[in-house]
Structure formats: C-alpha cells, structure tokens
Amino acid sequence: MAQLTDDCFAFSGPLLRLEEMKRLISDRISPVGETELVPLHGACGRVTAADLKAPVNLPPFDNSAVDGYAVRHTDLNRNSDTRLRLSGRLTAGAPVRIGLGAAEAIRIFTGAAMPDGADTVFMQEDVRLEGDHVVVPKGLNLGSNRRIAGEDVAAGSVALPAGTVMRPQHVALAAALGLGEIAVRRRLNVAIFSTGNEVIEPGASRGGATIYDSNRVLLTELLERSGAVVTDLGILPDNADVIAHALSGAMDHDLVITTGGVSTGEADHVRSAVERLGSLVFWRVAIKPGRPVAMGVIGSASNRERAAFVGLPGNPVAVFVTFVCVVKPLLCRLSGAQLDKLLPLPVRVAFAYKKKKDRREYLRVTLKRAEDGEIEANKHQQDGAGILTSLTETDGLLELPEDVTAVEPGARAGFLSYAALVG
C-alpha cells in the first residue's frame, strides 16, 4: 500500500493554489513499494522502479553511419583530392575485423564495424572509383559519418531514471541495450463510484428527472490510460450509510475517487461518510472549473488497509479538469512516476474574457490559423461545467494563471492540448 500520513492533505488556507497542492502531495505522499519484473512487451505505460543502467555501450562498437568508404584522416590531402587504394569490404554484421593501412580505403556499409585504424567515412555518392582505387574530395572533417561506441549511451550510465513512465521509445532503448525485462512498480489499484439519486447507468431506461452517468466512464478511461487498475463500484444513492459501507469495502485500494456529493448541500453525504472512516479536509483548490475538490485518507494509522481519497465535482467538465490538474499529480506520486512537465504553448487569443484574481482558469478552446499565419485560440460558445460538447468540439484548454484578471483579443496565453493532458 502507499504510505500516507493522517495530515497528508491538511491545509487551512482559504484557497489552495495548484503549485502548492503539488508540493504538498510530493512532501506527504510516498509511492507504492511493491515492484515486479515485466518483459519488454508489456512494459509500455509502466513506471521504472529504479535507475536503469546501461549494461553495454550504445552503440556497442564504432560503426559507419553511411554506405561509403572508411579512411584514415591523416592520409587525406588538405588542399586537393586524395587517391586511395581499395583494400577490403565490410558489411553490417561481418564477424571479421580487418585493418586499414596507409593510403588505403575500405568499402563499408551502414552499421558495419569500423576497421582498425579508420576514423572517417566518405559517403559513396561523394567519391569517384578508378579501378581498384577511390578518389575522395578534400574538406571532410575528422570523424565524419562515424558512430562512436557509447555516443548514445555509455555503459554504466543511467539510461532511464527511476520514475520514467515507459513509452514506446523507452522500450526501444531498453531493447537496444539488450534488456529482456524491466523492474517496475506495480500498477495502482483505484476504486471509483458516482453518487446521486438522479444518476442512472447508460443503456438503462430513463424516467423522471434522471441523467445518464458519464463520469465513471470518463474516469475509467482516464485512469486506465494512466496505467491504473480500476474497480468500478457503480452508482451510490445519496445516503451516508451506503456510501460509508462502500468506502469501507474499498480501503484495500491505493486510491478511491468519487464524483458528486462533495459540496456542502443537504444531499451531499460523501463528506460525513469519509469522516466516519478517516479524515477529510476540503481543499478549496483555486481552479475553475473544479470547485469543490475533497481530499483525504480512509482508514487510520493502525489499520492495515488504508487508501487515499479524492472527491471530485459532479459536472463532467469539472471532472475532466480536476482529474488532469489534481488527480494526475496524485497518481504520479503514488506510482512513483516523474510528474509530467507540461509547458503550455503560447497562442494568440481571439476573444475577450474576464476572471477573478488568485484563481487559475481553464477555458475550452479551438485552434485556428488566422490570415496572418498566427495560431489563434477561440473559446467555445458554451463554457458551463456540464457541457460535455465543450470538450468534444475543442482542441484543448487555455490556461489563465492566478495573476491574470482579463485577456483581450491579440493577447498571448498558454494552450494545453487534450493529447498532452491525457497522455
């Protein structure tokens, strides 16, 4: 289980900024301790448990980067062409190493090991053949078209740091180093449920003032894309006893996430249910859309079963924004993953907008290329937290920092694509 402290989410300030939230998560939460070995096929999406050091050089030997002719740079004329005798031929994978004498050249192919004494390779299209000799032009720098052993990764160096989320390119690097399996942290176990008497399952017959539950579907997709194993506890009614029973049965998970019922209304029972089983502090996170977000711990220090808890709002857009802003940093910390450094790309704003100070806002926008070639962000016409089409009909989120109170057409702001946010 993840290591949690009773005050891991304690915060008494009026509004918690996102950067402070990330710092507190980093300070107060420890990753899961269990690790396992996984084969390369299956390592994608997993988190490296320790620094992965290169067992060999990459490349393992000096080799040619092109099809051409290997030479000794000291044999070349500085101010004119050089005529060299062809003394051999080397193909990729050739087991026999041959040497290169003075005023000689060896025909060599891409990936073939450099012959002893050779340090430079001419591309085949740059030379002229004359019987058993080759004429090479002047001006090629020492070491051109030669790959040095270990120039990519040196043996013994850290090829993949601990906490790397394995992507296809990381798996390829591990394969190139000759590794057949990788030590990774185990997958996180996350339980989710929705609350609300008005919420019903998609596909069910809808009657009265009911709505179909999209939040659990959204969370499941986002969590599984983040590498977690999801337990779906379904939809729970607005009943504190039922919610407390479900939470109690989910304490063997690393994290429990709920949607809805975390505000201060009479029908919002999640808070009281959580407080029966552990501790809950409402983090009034300074973001929009997204308030309120509840975070806490289910279980006490004496319990063997203990889980982190996050209560998200009930509106689907707010669920998406709070997931990428609040839940993802927590998942990264629990899984031991390095937190993604998302750098918003500057784009030109094509609309006017006002916001409150000391609150970070995320506007759903579509990107278009203006007549002058600039990329412009256009705000979706409907920006309510319950408008799901504002996510499907846009390209990403425009981030307005806490100190910004207004933007005008022509201003610059940071854009985060959905692809970058979801991962």
C-alpha positions in Angstrom: 0.0 0.0 0.0 1.0 3.6 -0.5 2.4 5.4 2.6 0.0 8.0 3.8 0.1 10.2 6.9 -3.0 11.5 8.7 -2.3 15.1 7.8 -1.2 14.3 4.3 -3.9 16.6 2.8 -4.2 19.1 5.7 -4.5 22.7 4.5 -6.1 25.5 6.3 -5.8 28.3 3.8 -8.7 29.9 2.1 -7.7 28.8 -1.4 -5.0 26.3 -2.4 -3.0 27.1 -5.5 -2.2 24.2 -7.8 1.6 24.5 -7.3 1.1 24.4 -3.5 -1.1 21.3 -3.9 1.6 19.5 -6.0 4.2 20.4 -3.4 2.1 19.0 -0.5 1.4 15.8 -2.5 5.2 15.4 -3.1 6.0 16.1 0.6 3.3 14.0 2.2 2.8 11.0 -0.1 5.1 8.1 -0.7 4.9 5.8 -3.7 3.8 2.2 -3.5 6.6 -0.1 -2.5 5.9 -3.3 -4.4 7.8 -3.9 -7.6 7.9 -6.6 -10.3 9.8 -7.6 -13.4 7.9 -7.3 -16.7 9.0 -8.3 -20.2 9.6 -5.6 -22.8 6.3 -6.4 -24.4 4.0 -5.2 -21.6 6.4 -2.6 -20.2 4.7 0.3 -22.0 2.9 2.6 -19.5 4.7 1.1 -16.5 6.9 3.1 -14.2 10.6 2.2 -13.7 11.2 1.2 -10.1 14.9 2.1 -10.1 17.5 3.8 -12.3 18.1 1.6 -15.3 21.8 1.5 -16.0 23.2 0.5 -19.4 24.9 -2.9 -19.3 26.7 -2.1 -22.6 27.7 0.8 -24.7 25.2 2.0 -27.3 26.3 1.6 -30.0 28.5 -1.2 -28.7 31.3 -0.5 -31.2 32.4 2.2 -33.6 30.5 1.8 -36.9 29.7 3.5 -40.1 26.7 5.8 -40.3 26.5 5.6 -44.1 27.3 3.4 -47.1 30.7 4.6 -48.3 34.5 4.3 -47.8 36.4 4.2 -44.5 39.7 6.0 -44.4 42.4 7.4 -42.1 42.0 11.2 -41.9 45.8 11.6 -41.7 46.1 10.2 -45.3 44.0 12.9 -46.8 45.4 15.9 -48.7 44.3 19.2 -47.2 44.1 21.2 -50.4 43.3 18.6 -53.1 41.6 15.3 -53.8 43.2 12.1 -52.4 43.6 8.8 -54.3 43.5 5.7 -52.1 43.8 2.0 -52.8 40.8 -0.2 -52.1 41.9 -2.9 -49.7 38.7 -4.6 -48.5 35.0 -4.7 -48.0 32.9 -4.6 -44.8 29.2 -5.3 -44.4 27.0 -4.9 -41.4 27.3 -7.8 -39.0 30.6 -9.1 -40.6 32.4 -11.0 -37.9 35.9 -10.5 -39.2 37.7 -7.2 -38.3 40.2 -6.0 -40.8 42.9 -3.3 -40.5 43.5 -0.3 -42.7 46.9 0.5 -43.9 48.5 3.8 -45.0 46.9 5.4 -48.1 44.1 2.7 -48.1 40.3 2.8 -48.1 37.8 0.1 -47.3 34.4 -0.2 -48.8 32.0 -0.1 -45.9 28.2 -0.3 -45.4 25.9 1.3 -42.8 26.2 -0.3 -39.4 29.4 -2.2 -40.2 32.1 -2.1 -37.6 34.9 0.4 -38.4 38.1 -1.2 -39.5 41.1 -0.9 -37.2 42.9 2.4 -37.9 39.9 4.1 -39.8 38.4 7.2 -38.3 36.4 8.8 -41.1 33.9 7.7 -43.7 33.1 9.3 -47.1 29.6 8.9 -48.5 29.6 6.7 -51.6 28.0 9.5 -53.7 30.8 11.9 -52.9 33.7 9.7 -54.3 35.0 8.6 -57.6 36.1 5.0 -58.4 39.1 4.4 -60.6 39.7 0.7 -60.9 41.0 -0.6 -57.6 41.4 2.9 -56.3 38.9 5.5 -55.0 39.3 9.3 -55.2 37.9 11.2 -52.3 37.4 15.0 -52.2 39.1 17.5 -49.9 37.4 19.2 -46.9 35.8 16.3 -44.9 36.2 16.7 -41.2 37.8 14.1 -39.0 35.3 11.6 -37.7 32.6 12.4 -40.2 29.9 9.7 -40.7 31.4 7.6 -37.9 29.3 6.5 -34.9 31.4 6.2 -31.7 30.9 3.4 -29.3 28.8 4.7 -26.4 28.0 8.0 -28.0 24.3 7.3 -27.5 24.5 5.7 -24.0 27.8 4.8 -22.2 28.0 1.5 -20.4 27.3 2.0 -16.7 25.4 5.3 -17.1 21.7 5.8 -16.3 19.8 5.2 -19.4 16.3 5.5 -17.9 15.9 7.2 -14.5 13.7 5.8 -11.8 10.2 7.1 -12.2 10.2 7.0 -16.0 6.8 6.2 -17.5 7.7 3.8 -20.2 6.7 4.9 -23.7 7.4 3.0 -26.9 10.7 5.0 -27.3 11.8 4.0 -23.8 11.0 0.3 -24.5 13.0 0.6 -27.7 16.0 2.0 -25.8 15.8 -0.9 -23.3 15.8 -3.4 -26.2 18.8 -1.7 -27.8 20.7 -2.2 -24.6 19.9 -5.9 -24.7 17.5 -5.9 -21.7 14.7 -8.6 -21.9 12.8 -7.4 -18.8 12.5 -4.3 -16.6 11.8 -3.7 -12.9 8.7 -1.6 -12.5 6.4 -0.5 -9.7 3.1 -2.4 -9.5 0.1 -0.9 -11.0 -2.1 1.3 -8.8 -5.5 -0.1 -7.7 -8.2 2.6 -7.9 -11.8 2.3 -6.9 -14.4 4.7 -8.3 -18.1 5.4 -7.8 -20.6 8.0 -8.6 -23.2 9.4 -6.2 -26.7 10.8 -6.8 -30.3 9.7 -6.8 -30.7 11.3 -10.2 -27.9 9.3 -11.8 -28.5 6.1 -13.8 -26.5 3.7 -15.9 -26.0 4.3 -19.6 -28.3 1.9 -21.5 -30.9 1.8 -18.8 -34.4 3.1 -19.4 -34.5 6.7 -18.3 -37.6 8.1 -16.5 -38.3 11.1 -14.4 -35.6 13.7 -13.6 -32.7 11.3 -14.2 -29.5 11.6 -16.1 -27.1 9.0 -17.5 -23.7 8.7 -15.7 -20.8 9.8 -17.9 -18.4 10.5 -15.0 -17.4 6.9 -14.3 -16.9 6.1 -17.9 -14.7 9.2 -18.2 -12.7 8.4 -15.1 -12.3 4.7 -16.1 -10.8 5.7 -19.5 -8.5 8.4 -17.9 -7.3 6.1 -15.1 -6.7 3.1 -17.4 -4.8 5.4 -19.8 -2.7 6.4 -16.8 -1.9 2.8 -16.1 -4.2 2.1 -13.1 -6.3 -0.9 -12.5 -9.9 0.3 -11.9 -12.6 -1.2 -9.7 -16.0 0.2 -10.6 -18.3 0.3 -7.6 -21.2 1.7 -9.6 -23.7 4.4 -8.7 -24.5 5.0 -5.0 -27.6 6.8 -3.7 -27.4 10.0 -1.6 -27.2 8.0 1.6 -24.3 8.4 4.0 -24.6 4.9 5.4 -24.5 3.3 1.9 -21.6 5.5 0.9 -19.7 4.7 4.1 -20.2 1.0 3.6 -18.8 1.2 0.0 -15.8 3.2 1.2 -15.1 0.7 3.9 -15.0 -2.1 1.4 -12.7 -0.1 -0.9 -9.9 0.6 1.6 -7.8 -2.2 0.2 -7.2 0.1 -2.9 -4.5 2.7 -3.2 -7.0 5.4 -4.1 -10.7 5.9 -4.0 -12.3 8.5 -6.3 -15.9 9.6 -6.2 -17.8 12.1 -8.3 -20.6 14.2 -6.9 -21.7 14.7 -3.3 -18.7 16.6 -2.0 -20.2 20.0 -1.7 -21.9 21.4 1.4 -25.5 20.8 0.4 -28.0 18.8 2.5 -27.8 15.9 -0.1 -24.0 15.9 -0.2 -23.2 12.9 2.1 -19.7 11.9 1.0 -18.0 14.2 3.5 -19.7 12.7 6.5 -19.2 9.2 5.2 -15.4 9.8 4.8 -15.1 11.3 8.2 -16.5 8.2 9.8 -13.7 6.1 8.3 -10.8 8.5 8.3 -10.1 12.2 7.9 -11.2 14.6 5.2 -10.1 18.2 4.5 -11.8 20.1 1.8 -9.2 21.6 -0.5 -10.7 24.6 -1.9 -8.5 24.4 -4.9 -8.2 27.7 -6.7 -9.2 26.5 -10.2 -12.2 26.8 -12.5 -14.0 24.7 -13.4 -13.4 22.4 -10.5 -14.5 23.5 -7.1 -15.1 21.8 -4.8 -12.5 19.1 -4.6 -12.2 16.9 -1.5 -9.1 15.0 -0.5 -8.3 12.8 2.5 -7.4 9.4 3.9 -9.7 6.5 4.5 -8.6 4.4 7.5 -6.4 5.2 10.4 -2.7 4.7 11.1 -3.5 1.4 12.9 -5.4 -0.1 10.0 -3.7 -2.4 7.7 -5.9 -1.2 4.9 -5.6 2.4 4.1 -6.4 4.4 1.0 -6.1 8.0 -0.3 -9.4 9.6 -1.1 -10.4 12.2 -3.7 -13.9 13.5 -4.1 -14.5 15.3 -7.5 -17.4 17.5 -8.5 -20.4 16.1 -10.3 -20.2 18.0 -13.5 -18.3 16.1 -16.3 -16.2 19.0 -17.5 -15.2 19.8 -13.9 -14.3 16.1 -13.5 -12.0 16.2 -16.5 -10.3 19.4 -15.4 -9.8 18.3 -11.8 -8.6 14.9 -13.0 -5.8 16.4 -15.1 -5.0 19.1 -12.5 -5.5 17.3 -9.2 -5.7 13.5 -9.7 -2.9 13.1 -12.2 -0.2 14.6 -9.8 -1.5 12.3 -7.1 -1.4 9.3 -9.3 2.2 10.2 -10.4 3.3 10.4 -6.8 1.6 7.2 -5.7 3.0 5.3 -8.7 6.5 6.8 -8.3 6.3 8.4 -11.7 8.0 11.7 -12.5 5.4 14.4 -12.9 4.9 15.5 -16.5 6.3 18.9 -17.2 3.6 20.3 -19.3 4.6 23.5 -20.9 1.6 25.5 -22.3 2.3 26.6 -25.8 1.8 30.3 -26.4 -1.1 31.1 -28.8 -2.9 34.3 -29.7 -6.2 34.9 -28.0 -9.1 35.8 -30.3 -11.7 36.8 -27.7 -12.1 39.0 -24.6 -12.6 37.4 -21.2 -12.5 38.4 -17.5 -11.7 36.3 -14.5 -11.1 36.6 -10.7 -7.7 37.1 -9.4 -5.9 34.3 -7.5 -7.7 31.6 -9.4 -6.4 29.6 -12.3 -8.9 29.1 -15.0 -9.1 26.7 -17.9 -11.1 27.7 -20.9 -12.1 25.2 -23.6 -10.8 26.5 -26.9 -10.4 25.6 -30.6 -7.2 26.5 -32.5 -7.4 28.1 -35.9 -4.8 29.6 -38.2 -5.5 33.3 -38.8 -5.0 35.1 -42.2 -1.6 36.4 -41.0 -0.4 32.8 -40.2 -0.7 33.1 -36.4 -2.4 30.3 -34.4 -5.4 31.7 -32.6 -7.5 30.3 -29.7 -11.3 30.7 -30.0 -13.4 30.0 -26.9 -16.2 27.5 -27.1 -19.5 29.4 -27.0 -20.8 27.4 -24.1 -18.5 27.1 -21.1 -20.7 25.6 -18.4 -19.1 22.8 -16.4 -21.9 20.4 -17.5 -21.5 21.0 -21.3 -19.7 17.8 -22.5 -19.6 19.0 -26.1 -17.4 21.8 -25.0 -14.7 19.0 -24.6 -15.6 17.1 -27.8 -15.7 20.2 -30.0 -12.5 21.8 -28.9 -8.8 21.1 -29.1 -7.7 21.7 -25.5 -7.6 24.1 -22.6 -6.3 27.7 -22.5 -4.6 28.3 -19.1 -5.1 31.7 -17.4 -2.8 32.0 -14.4 -3.8 33.3 -11.0 -2.5 36.8 -11.5 -4.4 37.3 -14.8 -7.7 39.1 -14.4 -8.6 39.7 -18.1 -7.5 38.9 -21.6 -8.2 40.8 -24.8 -8.0 39.8 -28.4 -4.4 39.7 -29.5 -3.1 38.8 -26.1 -0.9 35.7 -25.6 -1.9 32.8 -23.4 -0.8 29.2 -22.8 -2.5 26.3 -24.6 -2.6 22.7 -23.4 -3.8 20.1 -25.9 -6.1 17.3 -24.7 -3.5 14.8 -26.1 -0.8 16.3 -23.8 -3.1 16.5 -20.8 -4.4 12.9 -21.1 -1.1 11.4 -22.1 
